Amino acid sequence: MICRRRFPIPLTLKNFFMKKAMFPVILVCTILAIMGIQSFRPGSETETNEQQLIAKANQFNQLFPQEKVYLQLDRPSYWAGEDLWFKAYLKNSPTKTSNLYVELLNSRGNVIFHNNCWAQNGMSYGDFHLPDTISSGVYQVRAYTNWMRNFDEEQFFRKDLIIWNLRDKAKTPEKTELKAREVDVQFLPEGGTFLSGVKNRMAFKVIDKNGKGVDAEGVVLDNQRNKVAKFKSGFKGLGSFEITPKPGIKYTSELTVAGKLSMTIDLPIVITSGVAMNINQQDTSRIHLEVNEAGEMGNKKYLLIGQTEGNVCYRAEISTSSGKGAVNIEKKKFPTGIVKFTLFDSNMLPRCERLVFVNHHDQVEVKIEPAEEAYHPRDKVVLDLFALTKGKAPATANLSVSVYNSGITHQIETYPENILTRFFISSELKGTIEEPAYYFKDDSLSTILALDNLMLTHGYRYFEWKEIADIKQPTIAYEPEPGIELKGTAISAILHRPLANGKVTMMGVKSQMALREATADSSGRFVFPNLFFNDTIHVILQARTEKGGKNADVEIDKRSSESPKTKNLPSTYRYSSKNQSNAVTYVSEFSPELLKNKWRLSDTILLRDVNVMARNRNNDDGHMRPYLEADYMFNITKDKDIYYNWDQMEMNSPIYRSFLDRGATKFIDGIPEMGFDIPFSWVDKIELVRTAPIPGKGFGPAIYIYIKRGAPNEIPTLSAGITPVDLIGYSVFRKFYSPAYNSKEEKEKTKPDFRSTLYWNPIVQTDEEGQTWVEFYNSDQTGEVQVVVEGVTKDGKLCRGECKYNVKF
């Protein structure tokens, strides 16, 4: 019998993934210590070169960490007018907090929604509301940080999804003929060397112009047209076969692609002198690695280095005798994930490379147990969650829980991305990884072979050894953002050159943001850090020279606020197994049964136009006042012919002048004015208050100046040295709504309930016993319900679990 805790113990998660960031530091120290005991060739120059190369590799990984992000969505597809909910998990972040940008792109790659989230301790969450005017189509959710923009766009998180709008008419399937010139066939010898006289494992991949795998099969012929090998692709156009090439022979493949296209592709040129590396990892506990030489026989020594997540975590010497050498490596030396093995010669030049996936199955399983065996519409559902390690030990974890009706949800992929595949595979490899969960579906020989073919045909995303050896550092144009920052350059208004040590003042307009000042550096650059606010606020900047002169201006750095353009558009097609030469859009392929399970537009009642009438309130001008009523008011917008500058204001108004003489405190939109020059043309109203609250002084006379509201074209051109800026803040997080049917009357209400997502909770925490629970109510929809739970433990281990239950009448 399970005792369910109704009030799980709160969990403070400090740096779920940041502990991982300490691994490189500890690793470097350990390796340097080991280097003092073990060496490639004691006392030689090779030893020094080896130590320097390893130190450089780990230093590169510390200075330029490969940040990764994964988003769990509440479900795979959506209808117009619904909400899209997500939780983000970040790993290897250079800062403890950061801005995370989550966007929705249409099929043309245009950003239609932008969400700025604040990630803390490697996690964040948010949502998008999809308007009922959005068109049916395939869209893409994209997530990235400012730091990730310094590297390849492939590091961004991307997920394609379908959005349907029932107002749209059915589309005729769009068919595109698959052409030979759009197919890329690559043959990739294991380790990178096609060596003669040695049995080689030749990997291959067949992809279309968008990186999608295409089925293929064929034969390999020598220059006498003798058949020396045959091959057939496995999962997603990937495969491999064995071949022993002979020197001086040219090998050609003849293959059939997608069951229709005939192609002829040459294999790589046979190398007669060199070294090849072959790995056999069918043993579950060890990796057997062989080194074979040709044309350069002799007793030689090689250095083998293994990297995990870019960090050097293994080294070994391999000596050859009669052109052969081997080493057995215990898999327990590596964590779960991809290991990159590189073979160096005595001159520390890389000769062969090979990726291997090591799986200890040490991720945390989340066991989900429904309280009941069967459910009906609007029944209360209670799910018990248990986070257990491989050894069945309880794990303290932060989880996100999604429950949705799978009958009205369409999945683009059969084996879609999840938190395990993202951090273990997709974020580590170059190129598109299709159906990544396929490689984790079981431990069968065919799945292991498919995963190894993936390792043979995709490159590693981390720095290449040549870049490391040459200390070729990447160009860093985007710095990590621990929070919202306003950056720019103070410049001379006349010469337009950077203004060293200039003074920049920032004041909020239409907001209560406090006035701030910053000093530019020797290059004129300034920054206002640690800004925290929601939505969008308006601020104005005023620049001064180091001595307070007004001959200064500012240039705003807008790079971080502008969304990067994408080259990876949403995939709007797939190749049919019945007719592989056709590309068909998913939007036109969805099943009619799917529509029957979703209410139609004709099932709803559309209201006629409603005119809302109310009295015009003269005093509701949008200005926020800390007092009930002013003693005197100037409406500058209406009286602009009388008061057209500050001098005229003081000259023509005795009461205004008297307030100045009494030392009245000036406020601009409620913020104390501190020598900030506001153009008179900006002013909407000036209100005088005899007894007003003065910060730090108690009460006294005050002059409240209010800036014009309305369209931007109502604000005239600004005077020199003053720059308006719109700052985009963090998106406001909304709470997921789930109705409660606590009584028989509520269950029998006639108002239909066809929620697609039954329950979404981005913060579910297990207690010290690894247990927690969630509860919600079913909708009126019958059929299969999918439950997906993902997350991370306190010590950084990934968690995942899923289950299904059925709802019947």
N, C-alpha and C positions, 0 to 999 in steps of 0.2 A: 504493500500500500504506500502510495506516494503522498507525502505531506506537502501541500502547496503553500508557499509563502505568499500571503496577500500583500505584504509590504516589503518588497525586496530591498536589501541594504543598499544605500546609495554608493556609487562607485566613482571616485575621482580618478580619471584616466590621465596620467601625466606622460605625454610624449609616447603614445603607442609606438610610433615608428621612429621617433627621434633616438631611441636607444640603439636602433640599428645603425644610426649615423656614427656612434662611437666605435663601431666595429672596425672601420678603416684605421682609426687612430691606434687602437690596441694592436691591430694586425701589423702595422708598420713597425711598431716597437718590437713586437715578437720576431718579425722577420729579420730586423737588423741585429737582434740578439743572436738569432740562429746563424746568421751569416758569419758571426764571429767564431762559431764552432765548426759549422759545415761550410764547405766551399767547393766550387766547381773544380778548381785546381789550386791547392794551397799555396799562398805566397806569390801567385802569379798575377799578371796584369788582367787575365780573364776573370779572376775573382773580383777585382775592383770593378770591372765593367759590368759584371753580373749584379753586384750589389747596387751600383748606380742605376742600372736599368730597372730593377725591382723597386728601388726607392722612388724613382721618377714615376713609375706606373701608379704606385699608391698615392703619391703626392698629387698626381693629376686627378685621381678619383676624389680626393679630399677637396681640392680647389674647385673642381667642376663636377659636382655630384649630379648624377642622372636622376632628376626628380620624376616621380611616377604618380599617376592619378587614376583612380577607378571610380565610376559612378554606378550605384545600384538604383535602377528606376523601379517605380512601383509596378510596372507591367510593360510588355513589349510593344503594344500598339494603342492608339487613342482615337477618340471621336472628337470632332469639333465641339467646342463648348465645355470640354472637360479640363481637368487639372493634371499636370505632369509633375510628379513628386520625385525627388532624388536625394540620395545621401552620397557624399564624396569621401573617399579615403585617399590620403596622400602618403607617399613614402619617399625617404631621402630628401626631405625639404631642407634647404640651407638655413631656414629660419623657423622658429617655433610657431610663429603665426604668419599667415600670408594671405594675400588676396587670391581668390580662386574665381576665374571667369568661366561661367557656364553659359553656353549659347545654343540657340536653335537655328539651324541653317536650312534653307530650302534646297530644291534640287539643282539650282543654279549656283549654289554656294554663297548666297546672300544671307547675312545675319538678320533674322527677323525678330528675335528676342535676345536680350543680353541681361545676364544676371551676375551681379558682383557679390560673392560670398566671402565671409571672413572665416578662414580655416584655422582652427585651434587644435594643437596636439594631434595634427594629422587628420582631422575630420571636419566636415561641414555639411550643411543640408539646406534645401530650399525647394522652390517649385516654380512652375510656369502655368499661367492660365491660358488655355488655347481658345481664342475667340471663336464664336460660331460662324465667323466670316472666313476662316482659314480654309484654303482649298485642299481637296483630297490630293494626296501624293506621298512620296517617300521623303522624309526629312532626316536630318542628322543632328544629334546632340553632341556638342564639342565642349571639352573642358581643358583648361590649361592655366598655368601661372605665368607671371612675367618672366621668371627665370627660364622656363621651358622655351620661351621664344628665341633664346640664343642658339638653340640647336635645331635639329631636323623637325619639321612639322609632324613627322610620323610619331613623335613622342607624345603628342596630344592624345587625349582620350577621345574616341569617336565611336558613336553607335548609331546605326541607321534604324529608323522606325517608321511605321505607317501611321498616317493620320487620315481618317475618313470624314467626309462631310456629306451627310445625307441629302443636302440640297443640290450637290453636284450630280450631273447626269452621268450615266454609265459611259465609260470610255472604251473605245474600240482598241483591242490589243495592238500595240505598236511593235512591229516586227523588223528586226535588222539582221541582214544576212551576215553570218560569221565569215570573214574573209581571211585568207592565208596571211596577208601582210599584217593583220592585226593579232596574229598569234606569235608568241615568243617561246621558243624551245631552247632550253639550256641544258648542257651536259656538264656536270661538275664532278671531277674525280675527287675521291676522298683525300683529305689533307691538302688538296690543291695541286698535286703532281700526278700526271699520267705516265707512269714509269714502265719502261719496256722490261720484259722478262719477269715481271712480278704480277701476281694476281691482284688486280685493282678492283675496288668497288666503285662503280660509276653511278652517281646519282643523277637524276634529271627532274626537271619541272616544266610543265606546259601551262602557260597562262595567256589570257587575252590582254588587250590593251589597258584594261583597268586592274590588272593583277589578279583576276579571278581564275582559278584552276579549271582546266579543260581536260577531259579524258583523252588518252592517246595510247596506241600500241604500235609496235613495229619490230624491225630486225636491224642488226648491225652487220654490215658487209665490209670485207677488206677490199683492196684495190683490184683483186681478181674476182670480185663479186661472190666470194664464198661467205656463207652465213656463219658468223662466229658467235652471235648472241641474239637473243630475242628478249623483248621487254614489254611490260604493260603497266600503265600507271595505276596507282592505288588511289588513296583518298585525295581529292582535290588536285588531280593532275601531278602528284608527286610519286616518285618511284626510284628504284635502284636495281642494278644487276652487276654480276661479276664478269670480268674480262681480263685476259692476260695478253696484252699487246706485244707485238714483235717490232723490233727496230726497223725503221725505214718503211713501215706500212702505214698507209692512210686509211682511216676507218670512217665509214659513212653510215648514217642511219636513214632508213626509209620507214616513215610512220604515217599512220592515219589518225587525224585529229577530229574529235567530236563525231566519230563514226562516218565522216564524209570527206574531209579535206585530206589530200595526199601531199606530203611534204618530204623533202630530202634535206637533211642537216648533217654537217660534218662534225665528227667528234673532235675534241682537243688534239693538238699535235702530240705525238708520242715523244717523250724525253728519254734519251739513251743514257744519260749520266745524271745522277741525282739521288735523292732520298725520298722515300714514301712512308706514310704512316697509316697504319690500319688499326682500328679499334673494334674489339668484340666485347659487348657489355651484356650479353644474354645471361651471364651469371648475375644473380640478384645482389650479391655482396661485393663483387670485385669488377674492375675494369681491366681487361687484358689489352695492352697496347704493344704493337709490334712496329719495329723500324726495319725497313728494307732498303739496301743500297744497290745501285747499278752503275757500272762504269767507274766507280771510285771505291773499289774494295779496299779493305784494310781495317786495322784495329783503330776505331775512332770513338770519340766521346761526344755525346750530345747532351744538351740541357733541356729538360722538359719542365715547363711552367704551366700551372693551372690557375685560372682566374674565375672567381665567382662575383657577379655584380661589379666587374671591373677591378676587384681587389685580388692581388696575388695571394693565394692561400695554399699553394703546393709547389714544390720543386723536387726534382730528382735527376740523377745522372743516368744515362743509358749508354753503355759501351757496346759496340758492335764487334762481332767476330765472323769473318767470312761473309761480311755484308749483311748480317742479321743481328738484331738485338730485341729485347723484350723487357717489359716490366708489368707487374700486377699491382694495381692500385686499389686500396680499400675504399669503398664508396662512403664509408662513415667519416672519412676525412673531409667531406664536403657537405654543406647544407643542402636541403632540397632546392633544386633549381638547375639552371644551365651552367655547365663548366666549360670554359674555353681552354683547350690544351694547345700550346705552341711549342714546337720543337726548334731549338736554336743550335747552330753549329758552334765550333770553338771560337769563331770570330764574333759571336753573339748576333748573328744574322738569322732571322726567322726563316725556316725552310718549309715547315708544314704547320697547318692549323686544323683543328677539328673541334666541333661542339658536341657535347654529350649532356644528356639530361639525367640527373640523379633524383630519384623520388624515394624518400623515406616514408611517405604517407604519414607525416607527422603533423599535418594540419588538424585543426580542432573540428571534430564533427559536432554539429548541432542536431540533437535528436528532438523531433517534434512529435508530441503525442496529443491528439484530440481527446477531450474528456469523454466524448460519446462516440459510438460506432456509426450512428446514422443521424442525419440532420434534415430539417424541413425548412421551407422559406421563413424568414424572420426569426428563426431560432437563435438563441444565444449560444455562441461558440467560445469555448475555453481551450486554449492550447498551452500545454506545459512544455517548456524549453529546457534542454539539458546540454550544456557545453562540456564536452568530454575530450580529453587528449587521447593519443593513440593507446596509452596504457590505462584508459578509462578513469583517469584522475580528473577531478572537477577543475574547470578553468573560469576565472573571472574575466568577463568579456563585455564589450560594448557592441551591440547588435542593431541591425535595421531589419524590420519585419514587413513583408509585403504579402497581402492576400488578395487574390483577384479571381474572377470568373474566367477560366480558360476557354469556355465555350464561345465567348464574345470577344476573344483576343486572338490576334493572328501573330505568329512568330515568324520573322523573316528567315531565321536560321533554325535548323534542327538542334544544333549544338552551339548555342550562343555563348558569348563572352560572359564570364563570371569573375568573382574576385580572385579565385585561384589562378585561372588561366591568364588574367590580366597581369598579375605581378610575377608569375612564374615563367610565362611564355611571351605574350604579346608585347609587353614593355621591354623585353630583352632582345628581341629579334628585329631585323630590318625587313621591310616588305609587309604585304597584307597577309594576315593569318586568318584563313577562313575557318569557320566552325571550330574555334579553338577547344571547346569543351569535348570534342570528339576524342582528343588525345588523353583525356582523363576518365573516359567512360568506363574502362575496365582494365584488367592486367593481362588480357589475352595477348598471344604472340603477334597477331595482326595489328593490334593497337600499338604495341611496343615498336614494331617495325615501322609503322606509319609515323610515330613520334621521332624515331631515329632518322627517317627520310626528311622530316622537317628540319632536324638539326643539320643535315648534310646540304640542304638547299637554301638556307637563309643565313645571312651574316649577323654578326654581333654588333649591337648598337654602341658599344663603348669605344674608346679611343684605340686607333690602330698603333701597332708597335713603332712604326716609322714616325708617327706624330709624337709619340712619347720620347723616342730616342733623340729626335731633332728638337725637342722642346717646342713643338709647334702648337702654341696655345690658341684656343678658339677666340674669336672676337666676341667680347662681352658688351653688347649694346643695351641689355636690359638687366638691371640690378634686381635682386630679390626684394619683394615688397612685404614687409612685416605688417603693413596697414596702409590706409589711404594716405597718399602724399601729394603735395602740390610742389612741383619742381619747375625750375626755369633758369633763365640767365638775365642778370641785370646788365643793361647796355647803356652806352652813352647816347643820348637823344640826338646829338649832332653827328658824331662820327660813327655811330652804330657799331661800336666795338665793346667787347666785354668790359664791365665796370668792376674792377677789383675792390673788394671790401665795401661794396654798395649796401645800402640799407633798404630793405623791402618790408612794407607793412601790409598785412592782410586784415580785412574787416568783412564780416558777414553782412550781406544785404538780404532782407526778408528772412532773416534767421537770427537766432540768439547766440551764434558762434562768437566766442570772445575774440577781441582784437589781439593779433599776434605780430611779432616782428622777427625778422631773420637777417643775418649778415651774410653777404655773398663771399665766396672764397676768392683766391687770387685770380681764378678764371671767370669770375662773375657769376658762378653757379650758386643757387640758393635752393633750399628745400624747407617746406613746412611739413614735418613728420607727424605721425601719431594722430591723424584726424579720424574721428569715429562718428559717423552719422548715417542716417538712412535716406533713401531717395536722392533727390538732387537739390543742392543749395547753390545760391549765387553769392560770390564774394568779389570784392574789388581789391586790386593790388596797387600800391603806390610806391614808386622807387625814388630814392634819394642818393646822392653821392655820399662818399665817406664823410664829408664835412657838412652834410645836410643840404646841399644844393639840389634844386629841382630839375637840373638838366640831365635827367635819367629816365629810362623806360625799362620795360621787362619783355622778354620773349618766353612764352610758356612752352614747356616740354609736353607735347600731347601724344607722344608715341605709345605710352602705356594705355591710354584711354581709347585708342583706335584699334578696332579688331583686325587681326591679321587676315590677309587673303588666304584662301585655301586652294590647294591643288587636288585635294581628295574629296570629290563630290560624292553625295549619297548614291548608292547603287540602286538603280531603278529597274533592274532586270535580273533574270537568271536563265541558265541554259536548260531547256526542257530535256528530260531523259528520252522522250519519244521523238523529239525533233531538235537535235542539238544545235542546228544551225540558226535557230530563231532566238532572238532576245525579246522577252515579253515583260512588260511592266507589271509589277505586283498589284498595283492599284486596280487594274482591270481584271485581275485573276481571282480576287477574293470570292469565296463561296457564297452562293445565294443563301445558304443555311445560316451563314454568319449574320446576314442582314435580318433574317427572321427573328433572331435572338435579340435584336436591338430595336427599340421602339422607333417607328418611322415618324417623319415630320407630320404626316397626316393624322397621327395619333395624338397630337398635342393641340392645344387651343391657342390660337394666335390672337392677342388682344388688338383692338383697334387703337388708333392714335389717341393718346390721352394728353390733354392740355392742362398743365399745372399752373395755377394762377396764385399770385401772392402780392401783397403790397410791397412797393419799393421802399426799402429802408435807407434813408439818406445817411444815417450815421454808420452804416455797415460798409466801410470803404476798404476793408482788408488789412488795416493797420492794427497791430496789437499794442495796447496801451496799459501801462502799469498804474493808471489812475482812472477815476470815474469820469471826470469832466475837466477840460482845460479852462483856465481863466480867460484866455484870449487865443484866438486862432487866426492865422493867415492862410487863405486858400490860394497858394501861389499859382496853381494851374489856371484859376479863373482871373486872378489879379496880376497876370504876367506883364501887362502893359505898365503897371505901376512899379512892380519890383522885378527888375531884370538882372540884378547882380547883388552880391552881398553888401557892397558899399552903398548902393541905393536903398537897400533894405534898412541898413542902420541909419542912413540920413533921413529917410522919409517916415520912419516909424519911431516916435518918441518912446512908446511903451517897450518896443524891442530894445532900444538903446538903454532904457532904464534897467532892464533885466541884465544887460551886459555889464552895466556899471555896478550892479549889486553882486557881481561874480557868479552869475547863474551857470550851472553845469549844463553842457550841451550833450544831447543824446542823438545818435543817428540810428533810426529804426530800433530804438531801445537799448543801444550799446553806447557806453560813454565815448565821446569823441576825444581823441588824443592827438591833436595836431593834424588830423587827416583832412585834406582839402577835398570837399565835395563840390563838383560843378553846380552852380546855382540852377542850371537848366534841368538838373535831375530832380529838384525838389518838388514835391506835391503839396505838402502842408507843413506849416510851422506852428506849433502850439506852445503857449507859455503857461507854466504852472507855478504858482507862488510857493506851495508847499508840496514838494515831491520827494520820494525816497532816493537818497544819494548813497551809492555804495561806499562804505567806509566813513561816511560823514553824518549819517542820520538823515535829517530832512533839510531842505532848503529850496531856493528858487531853481527852476530848470527850464531849459529850452529844448523841446523835442522836435527834431527835424525828421520828416518822413519822406522816403524816396518814392518816386512815381511807380505805380503798378500798371500792368497792361501789356500791350504788344511791344516787342523790342523796338519797333520803328518809332515808338513814342519817346524813346530816350535818344537825345541828340548825340552827335559825335563827341567823344570824350576829349578832355584836355590832355596835353602831353603829360606822361608820367603816370597816368591812371589807366588800368586795364581791368575790364570785367571778365570773370571766369565762371563757368558753370561746372561745379564739381559733382561727379556722380558718386553717390554713397552706396552703402550696402543695401541689398534688396531686403525688403521687409519679409520676415518669415511668417507664414500663415500656419495655423494648426489644422490638421486633417480632421474633417467632420465625419463622424460616424453616428447614425441615429441609434437610439435605444428603444427597443420594443419590450418594455418591462411588464406590460399588462395585456390581457386578452383583448381589450378595446383597441389598444395601439396596434396589435397584430392584425386586427380585422379592418383597419382603416382602408378606404378604397383608393387613396392616393398611391399610385404605383411607385415602386422602388426598384429601379434597374441600375444600381450603381455597378460600374465595371470593377473598380477597386473597392473591396469590402473593408479593408483595413490597411493603414500605413502608419508605421511608427519608426522614425529614424533613430530614436534613443531608447533602447531596451537593454537593461543591464542585468547581468547575472550576479548572484550573490557569491559568497565564499564557497558555497557548495556547488557552484556552477548551475544553479537553477533560477528560473523566473517563469512568469506566465503572462499571457495577454488574453483579452476577451473582447468580443465584438458581436455584431448581429448579422445574420445572413440577409440578403436582399430577397426580392421575389423571384429572382432567376434560379432555375433549377439546373442541374448538371454538375460538371466537375469543377472543383475549386482548387487552385494552386496556391501553396504556401512556400515562400522562399525567405530564408533567413541568412544573412551574411554579416560579417563583422570582423573584429580583431580582438585578441586577448590583451591583457595588461602587459604581457611580456613580448608582444608583437607578432604572435602567431595568427595566421589567417583562420577564419571560421566560416563554415558553410553547412547548410542543411536544407532539405526541402521535403515536402510531403503533399499528398492530395487527399481530399475527401469529397464525398458526393452529397448533393442536396436533392431530395426527392419530395414529391407531393405527399 
